[in-house]
């Protein structure tokens, strides 16, 4: 009788362990899918931010100050909505966008320099996220 009870208990423990392992695998798949979705969202937002920065530079080069200001406004709104850039880099981008807005409003040539700096910063942000994605992929 003890042998049967021990065997039954062992089978229950084995079944519970197998179920736990199965649940962990399902959870890991969900986490991987969520990470991929978040990374794709970041990539899309970064691409869009970079597109607006480039459009602002092109508008300034054509002398279309109103269009440049609109692109800067879109860029600032997108950055605020997505908040994909963290801490000091986000603050530096905000300051650069604000300085570029003021330069565009004054019609100064400094605006192009600020927008090019903004493009470089956004490109570096995209590069750092690409490296982070590669690192996370290699960890899996």
Phi and psi in degrees as GROMACS dihedral restraints (atoms count N, CA, C in turn):
[ dihedral_restraints ]
;  ai    aj    ak    al  type     phi  dphi    fc
    3     4     5     6     1   -62.0    20    10
    4     5     6     7     1   -39.0    20    10
    6     7     8     9     1   -62.5    20    10
    7     8     9    10     1   -41.4    20    10
    9    10    11    12     1   -66.8    20    10
   10    11    12    13     1   -43.0    20    10
   12    13    14    15     1   -64.5    20    10
   13    14    15    16     1   -42.0    20    10
   15    16    17    18     1   -63.8    20    10
   16    17    18    19     1   -42.5    20    10
   18    19    20    21     1   -64.3    20    10
   19    20    21    22     1   -41.9    20    10
   21    22    23    24     1   -63.1    20    10
   22    23    24    25     1   -44.2    20    10
   24    25    26    27     1   -63.2    20    10
   25    26    27    28     1   -40.8    20    10
   27    28    29    30     1   -62.6    20    10
   28    29    30    31     1   -41.7    20    10
   30    31    32    33     1   -65.2    20    10
   31    32    33    34     1   -40.0    20    10
   33    34    35    36     1   -64.7    20    10
   34    35    36    37     1   -44.0    20    10
   36    37    38    39     1   -64.0    20    10
   37    38    39    40     1   -40.6    20    10
   39    40    41    42     1   -63.2    20    10
   40    41    42    43     1   -44.6    20    10
   42    43    44    45     1   -63.3    20    10
   43    44    45    46     1   -42.6    20    10
   45    46    47    48     1   -64.1    20    10
   46    47    48    49     1   -40.1    20    10
   48    49    50    51     1   -64.8    20    10
   49    50    51    52     1   -44.3    20    10
   51    52    53    54     1   -62.5    20    10
   52    53    54    55     1   -41.5    20    10
   54    55    56    57     1   -63.0    20    10
   55    56    57    58     1   -42.1    20    10
   57    58    59    60     1   -63.3    20    10
   58    59    60    61     1   -43.0    20    10
   60    61    62    63     1   -63.0    20    10
   61    62    63    64     1   -42.8    20    10
   63    64    65    66     1   -61.6    20    10
   64    65    66    67     1   -43.0    20    10
   66    67    68    69     1   -65.0    20    10
   67    68    69    70     1   -38.7    20    10
   69    70    71    72     1   -64.5    20    10
   70    71    72    73     1   -41.8    20    10
   72    73    74    75     1   -63.4    20    10
   73    74    75    76     1   -42.5    20    10
   75    76    77    78     1   -63.0    20    10
   76    77    78    79     1   -41.6    20    10
   78    79    80    81     1   -64.5    20    10
   79    80    81    82     1   -40.4    20    10
   81    82    83    84     1   -64.6    20    10
   82    83    84    85     1   -40.6    20    10
   84    85    86    87     1   -61.0    20    10
   85    86    87    88     1   -41.6    20    10
   87    88    89    90     1   -63.9    20    10
   88    89    90    91     1   -42.3    20    10
   90    91    92    93     1   -64.4    20    10
   91    92    93    94     1   -43.4    20    10
   93    94    95    96     1   -60.9    20    10
   94    95    96    97     1   -42.5    20    10
   96    97    98    99     1   -65.6    20    10
   97    98    99   100     1   -41.1    20    10
   99   100   101   102     1   -64.1    20    10
  100   101   102   103     1   -42.5    20    10
  102   103   104   105     1   -61.7    20    10
  103   104   105   106     1   -42.5    20    10
  105   106   107   108     1   -63.0    20    10
  106   107   108   109     1   -40.6    20    10
  108   109   110   111     1   -64.8    20    10
  109   110   111   112     1   -43.9    20    10
  111   112   113   114     1   -64.5    20    10
  112   113   114   115     1   -43.9    20    10
  114   115   116   117     1   -64.1    20    10
  115   116   117   118     1   -39.0    20    10
  117   118   119   120     1   -65.7    20    10
  118   119   120   121     1   -40.1    20    10
  120   121   122   123     1   -63.1    20    10
  121   122   123   124     1   -41.5    20    10
  123   124   125   126     1   -62.5    20    10
  124   125   126   127     1   -45.6    20    10
  126   127   128   129     1   -61.4    20    10
  127   128   129   130     1   -43.9    20    10
  129   130   131   132     1   -63.4    20    10
  130   131   132   133     1   -44.9    20    10
  132   133   134   135     1   -64.5    20    10
  133   134   135   136     1   -42.4    20    10
  135   136   137   138     1   -63.7    20    10
  136   137   138   139     1   -42.1    20    10
  138   139   140   141     1   -61.1    20    10
  139   140   141   142     1   -41.4    20    10
  141   142   143   144     1   -66.5    20    10
  142   143   144   145     1   -41.5    20    10
  144   145   146   147     1   -63.3    20    10
  145   146   147   148     1   -43.1    20    10
  147   148   149   150     1   -65.0    20    10
  148   149   150   151     1   -38.3    20    10
  150   151   152   153     1   -61.7    20    10
  151   152   153   154     1   -42.6    20    10
  153   154   155   156     1   -66.7    20    10
  154   155   156   157     1   -38.1    20    10
  156   157   158   159     1   -64.3    20    10
  157   158   159   160     1   -43.7    20    10
  159   160   161   162     1   -63.9    20    10
  160   161   162   163     1   -41.0    20    10
  162   163   164   165     1   -63.6    20    10
  163   164   165   166     1   -36.4    20    10
  165   166   167   168     1   -66.2    20    10
  166   167   168   169     1   -41.8    20    10
  168   169   170   171     1   -62.4    20    10
  169   170   171   172     1   -46.8    20    10
  171   172   173   174     1   -61.2    20    10
  172   173   174   175     1   -40.4    20    10
  174   175   176   177     1   -64.4    20    10
  175   176   177   178     1   -40.1    20    10
  177   178   179   180     1   -65.4    20    10
  178   179   180   181     1   -41.1    20    10
  180   181   182   183     1   -63.7    20    10
  181   182   183   184     1   -29.9    20    10
  183   184   185   186     1   -83.2    20    10
  184   185   186   187     1    -9.9    20    10
  186   187   188   189     1    86.8    20    10
  187   188   189   190     1    12.2    20    10
  189   190   191   192     1   -90.5    20    10
  190   191   192   193     1    84.9    20    10
  192   193   194   195     1   -66.5    20    10
  193   194   195   196     1   -36.2    20    10
  195   196   197   198     1   -64.0    20    10
  196   197   198   199     1   -44.4    20    10
  198   199   200   201     1   -64.7    20    10
  199   200   201   202     1   -40.5    20    10
  201   202   203   204     1   -61.8    20    10
  202   203   204   205     1   -42.2    20    10
  204   205   206   207     1   -64.2    20    10
  205   206   207   208     1   -40.2    20    10
  207   208   209   210     1   -62.6    20    10
  208   209   210   211     1   -43.0    20    10
  210   211   212   213     1   -64.9    20    10
  211   212   213   214     1   -39.1    20    10
  213   214   215   216     1   -64.9    20    10
  214   215   216   217     1   -39.5    20    10
  216   217   218   219     1   -63.3    20    10
  217   218   219   220     1   -42.7    20    10
  219   220   221   222     1   -63.3    20    10
  220   221   222   223     1   -41.5    20    10
  222   223   224   225     1   -62.0    20    10
  223   224   225   226     1   -46.3    20    10
  225   226   227   228     1   -63.4    20    10
  226   227   228   229     1   -41.7    20    10
  228   229   230   231     1   -63.6    20    10
  229   230   231   232     1   -43.8    20    10
  231   232   233   234     1   -63.6    20    10
  232   233   234   235     1   -42.5    20    10
  234   235   236   237     1   -63.4    20    10
  235   236   237   238     1   -40.2    20    10
  237   238   239   240     1   -69.1    20    10
  238   239   240   241     1   -39.5    20    10
  240   241   242   243     1   -70.1    20    10
  241   242   243   244     1   -44.1    20    10
  243   244   245   246     1   -83.6    20    10
  244   245   246   247     1   -38.0    20    10
  246   247   248   249     1    48.5    20    10
  247   248   249   250     1    47.2    20    10
  249   250   251   252     1   -86.7    20    10
  250   251   252   253     1   -16.7    20    10
  252   253   254   255     1   -99.0    20    10
  253   254   255   256     1   135.9    20    10
  255   256   257   258     1  -102.9    20    10
  256   257   258   259     1   157.5    20    10
  258   259   260   261     1    40.8    20    10
  259   260   261   262     1  -123.0    20    10
  261   262   263   264     1   -61.1    20    10
  262   263   264   265     1   -36.4    20    10
  264   265   266   267     1   -64.4    20    10
  265   266   267   268     1   -39.5    20    10
  267   268   269   270     1   -64.9    20    10
  268   269   270   271     1   -43.1    20    10
  270   271   272   273     1   -64.1    20    10
  271   272   273   274     1   -41.3    20    10
  273   274   275   276     1   -63.8    20    10
  274   275   276   277     1   -39.9    20    10
  276   277   278   279     1   -64.5    20    10
  277   278   279   280     1   -42.6    20    10
  279   280   281   282     1   -59.6    20    10
  280   281   282   283     1   -44.9    20    10
  282   283   284   285     1   -63.1    20    10
  283   284   285   286     1   -41.5    20    10
  285   286   287   288     1   -65.6    20    10
  286   287   288   289     1   -42.3    20    10
  288   289   290   291     1   -62.6    20    10
  289   290   291   292     1   -44.0    20    10
  291   292   293   294     1   -64.0    20    10
  292   293   294   295     1   -42.2    20    10
  294   295   296   297     1   -64.1    20    10
  295   296   297   298     1   -39.0    20    10
  297   298   299   300     1   -66.5    20    10
  298   299   300   301     1   -39.4    20    10
  300   301   302   303     1   -59.0    20    10
  301   302   303   304     1   -46.6    20    10
  303   304   305   306     1   -63.9    20    10
  304   305   306   307     1   -41.0    20    10
  306   307   308   309     1   -66.1    20    10
  307   308   309   310     1   -38.2    20    10
  309   310   311   312     1   -65.7    20    10
  310   311   312   313     1   -42.5    20    10
  312   313   314   315     1   -61.0    20    10
  313   314   315   316     1   -35.1    20    10
  315   316   317   318     1   -83.6    20    10
  316   317   318   319     1   -13.3    20    10
  318   319   320   321     1    75.2    20    10
  319   320   321   322     1    23.6    20    10
  321   322   323   324     1   -82.2    20    10
  322   323   324   325     1   160.1    20    10
  324   325   326   327     1   -76.1    20    10
  325   326   327   328     1   -14.5    20    10
  327   328   329   330     1   -62.6    20    10
  328   329   330   331     1   -25.3    20    10
  330   331   332   333     1   -60.6    20    10
  331   332   333   334     1   -41.6    20    10
  333   334   335   336     1   -63.4    20    10
  334   335   336   337     1   -42.4    20    10
  336   337   338   339     1   -61.5    20    10
  337   338   339   340     1   -43.4    20    10
  339   340   341   342     1   -65.4    20    10
  340   341   342   343     1   -39.7    20    10
  342   343   344   345     1   -68.9    20    10
  343   344   345   346     1   -36.0    20    10
  345   346   347   348     1   -66.8    20    10
  346   347   348   349     1   -37.9    20    10
  348   349   350   351     1   -63.4    20    10
  349   350   351   352     1   -40.2    20    10
  351   352   353   354     1   -61.3    20    10
  352   353   354   355     1   -43.3    20    10
  354   355   356   357     1   -60.7    20    10
  355   356   357   358     1   -44.9    20    10
  357   358   359   360     1   -62.3    20    10
  358   359   360   361     1   -41.9    20    10
  360   361   362   363     1   -64.1    20    10
  361   362   363   364     1   -43.5    20    10
  363   364   365   366     1   -65.7    20    10
  364   365   366   367     1   -37.4    20    10
  366   367   368   369     1   -64.9    20    10
  367   368   369   370     1   -40.5    20    10
  369   370   371   372     1   -64.6    20    10
  370   371   372   373     1   -37.4    20    10
  372   373   374   375     1   -62.3    20    10
  373   374   375   376     1   -42.9    20    10
  375   376   377   378     1   -64.6    20    10
  376   377   378   379     1   -40.6    20    10
  378   379   380   381     1   -64.5    20    10
  379   380   381   382     1   -40.9    20    10
  381   382   383   384     1   -67.4    20    10
  382   383   384   385     1   -35.5    20    10
  384   385   386   387     1   -70.0    20    10
  385   386   387   388     1   -34.0    20    10
  387   388   389   390     1   -63.7    20    10
  388   389   390   391     1   -42.1    20    10
  390   391   392   393     1   -66.5    20    10
  391   392   393   394     1   -38.1    20    10
  393   394   395   396     1   -62.7    20    10
  394   395   396   397     1   -41.1    20    10
  396   397   398   399     1   -62.0    20    10
  397   398   399   400     1   -43.2    20    10
  399   400   401   402     1   -62.7    20    10
  400   401   402   403     1   -40.9    20    10
  402   403   404   405     1   -64.9    20    10
  403   404   405   406     1   -44.1    20    10
  405   406   407   408     1   -65.5    20    10
  406   407   408   409     1   -37.9    20    10
  408   409   410   411     1   -65.8    20    10
  409   410   411   412     1   -40.1    20    10
  411   412   413   414     1   -70.7    20    10
  412   413   414   415     1   -26.2    20    10
  414   415   416   417     1   -71.4    20    10
  415   416   417   418     1   -28.5    20    10
